[in-house]
Amino acid sequence: MKNRVIVACCSLLVLLPSISLAQITFEGCRDFRGLPVASIANPTINDIALATTAPNGMPVILYNPRVVPWFSPQTRRFFYAHECAHHALGHLARSYPLTREQEADCWGINALVAHHLVSGMDISIIQNDIAQLGGGDWTHLPGPARAINLRACLQRAGSEESQEDSREESWDKCYDRCEKRFDRCTDRCESARNWSHCYDACQRTFDRCTNRCK
């Protein structure tokens, strides 16, 4: 059942926020019991999407149509798959406080790859977007670590997409190269007259470098 529940998913989060708040759609996601998971627009949630249950107990995915356009279509697919994973793995019915977000990331990216909904280049775009998310919290990894972990998820699953490193530089290696350059740059700032100005220049260089990792 693991990947079967998401075969028809992922068109919803590609849509722009013209969707009526009353519209309920089913994009192919099913929970661990086989129940279809509805997708409902809700601009009040403080996230792009959220796996939860409706008042009648049915599984749903809420998504914020105001936040959706901030991300690439590939990343929208990933976030949908991530929230579907919470339902498919039964996270809302069980307690996995420290690992369930990473489990959902791995399930989501592997499901997308298994059903040919993302390519190797798409994965790099998703990684680049996720790396911008910041410091994380007690359940989510920090953005860069979470991004790198996606490729590790594919490697553990033996996905062919994880083998693309041999044909082109992976996002992980590109980001690591940019980070090392940033560290060398900021080390030189210690002796600079204006440390803040030097650091800002290093940050701009780092941002340009990681943008080329897409």
N, C-alpha and C positions, 0 to 999 in steps of 0.2 A: 504493500500500500504506500510505501514511503514516497515515491516520486509520482505515482499514478494520480494522486489527488490534485495535481497542479497542471495537468496536461493542457487545459483550455484557458489557463489564467493569463493575466498580465496585460490585457488591453486597457483595463480601467485606469491605471495610473499614468497612462500615456495621454489621457484626455486633459484638456485645460479646464479651468474652473467655471465653465458655463453650465455645468451639470446642476439640475435642480436638486435642492437639498432633500426633496421627498423621494428622489429616484433611488431605487434599490436594485442592484444588479448582482448576478452570480457569474463569477469569472472562472469557475472550474475548481476552486479550492474546496476541499472537504476535510472535516476534522477527523480525529482518531476513531470516531464511531461511524464514519461514512456520511455524516450529515453535511449538506451543502452549506458553505459559508457565504453569507450575503456581504456585499460591499456597500457602505452608506457614506455619503458626503457629510462632514461635520466640521465647519470652520472654527469651532471652539476648542478643538483638541490642540495641545501644545506639542505637536509632532507631525510628521508627514502622514503617518498611519499608526493604527493601534488595534491590536487583537483584543477582543472583549466579548461579552455575552449581552444579548438583548434582554429586556425585562421578562420576556417569555422563556428565557434560558437558551435560546438558539445562538449559535456562534456567529459573530459578525466581525468584519474588519471596517473600522471607521477610518476615513482618510480626510485630510484637510485640503480642500481645493485651492486654498490660498498659498499653501506651502509647496504643493505638487510641482508647479512650474519652475521652482528654483533648481530642480534637478534634471539631469539628462534622462531621456526615455529609458536608457539601460538601467540607470540607478532606480528609477521608479519601479521597474520590473523587479529589481532585487528587493526593494523594500516591501513590495506586495508579497513576494515569495517568503521573505523573512516573517511577516505577520501570519501568512498561511501556515508556516512551520509551527508557530506557537499552537495553532489549533490541531494540526496534524500530529504533533508530538504529545498532545495532551497537557501542555504546560499550564493551562488555566485550571485544569482539574487536579494537578499534582503540584508539588513544591520542589522546584529546582532553582533556588534563588541565586546561586553563584555561577551556574553554568548554562542556564537556559538561553541567554542571549547569544552566546557563542554557538550553542547547538542549533539555534534558529538560523544563524548566519550560514553555518555549514550546510544544513538541510536545504536552505533556500538556494545557495549558489550551485550546489550539486544537482538540485532538481531542475534549475534553469538550463544547466549544461546538458543534463541527460535528455532533455526534450528539445535540445537545439534552439533554445530561446535566446541564448547569448553566445557570442564568439569569443575567442581569445582577446581580440581588441576591445570588445565590450567589457570584459572583465577588468581590463586596465582602466577604462573610463570609470567604471564603478569604484575601483580602488581609489582613483584620484579624487572622486567626489567625497567618498567616505573619509579620506584622510583630512579633509577640511573641517570635520565635525567637532574637533576640539578634544578636551581632556577626558571625556567619558565620565562614568560614575561608578557606583559600587557593583553594578552588574555589567555595564558596557565597557569594553576595552577603549582606550584612547583612540581617536580617529586613525592615526597612522598605523598603530599596532593592529587595530581591527581590519584595516585594509590589507595589510600583509598577511593576516591570518586567513583571508579568503583563499589565497593561493595555496596555503598549507592545507586547507580543507579539501581542495581538489587533489592535492598530492596524496593525502591519506586515502582518498576514495579511488585513486588510480586513474583519474580522469585524463583523457588525451590532452585537454586544454592545459594541464599542468606541465606538459612537455614542450610548450611553445618557447620556453626559455632558451632552448638550443637553436631556434630559428631566428629569434629576435630578442632584444633585451626586454626582460619582464619589467612591469611597473615596479616591483619590489626592488630590483637591482638599480633601476633608474633613481628611485626615491632615495635609496641608501647612498648612492653616489652624490646626490644633491645635498643630503644631510651632512656628509663628510666635508663637502666643500663649504657648507655653512659653518661648521665647527671650526674649520681652519680660518675662515674669515673673521669670526667673532674672537678667536684667540688673538688675532692681530689688533683687535680693538682695545685690548687691555693697555696698550701703550699709546693709543690715540689721544689727542687733546680733547676731542669731543666724542666721548664713548657712545652717547645716544645717537649721534649722527652716523657714526660708523656702523652701529648695530642695525639701524634702519636701512642702510645701504646693503648690508649683508642679507637682511630679510627680503629686500626687493629682488636681489640676485637669486635667493633661494626660491622665491615664488615663481620667477621666470623659469628657473630650472625645472621645478616640479610640473609646471604647466606643459612643458615639452614632453613629460612622461606619459601624457594621455595617449 
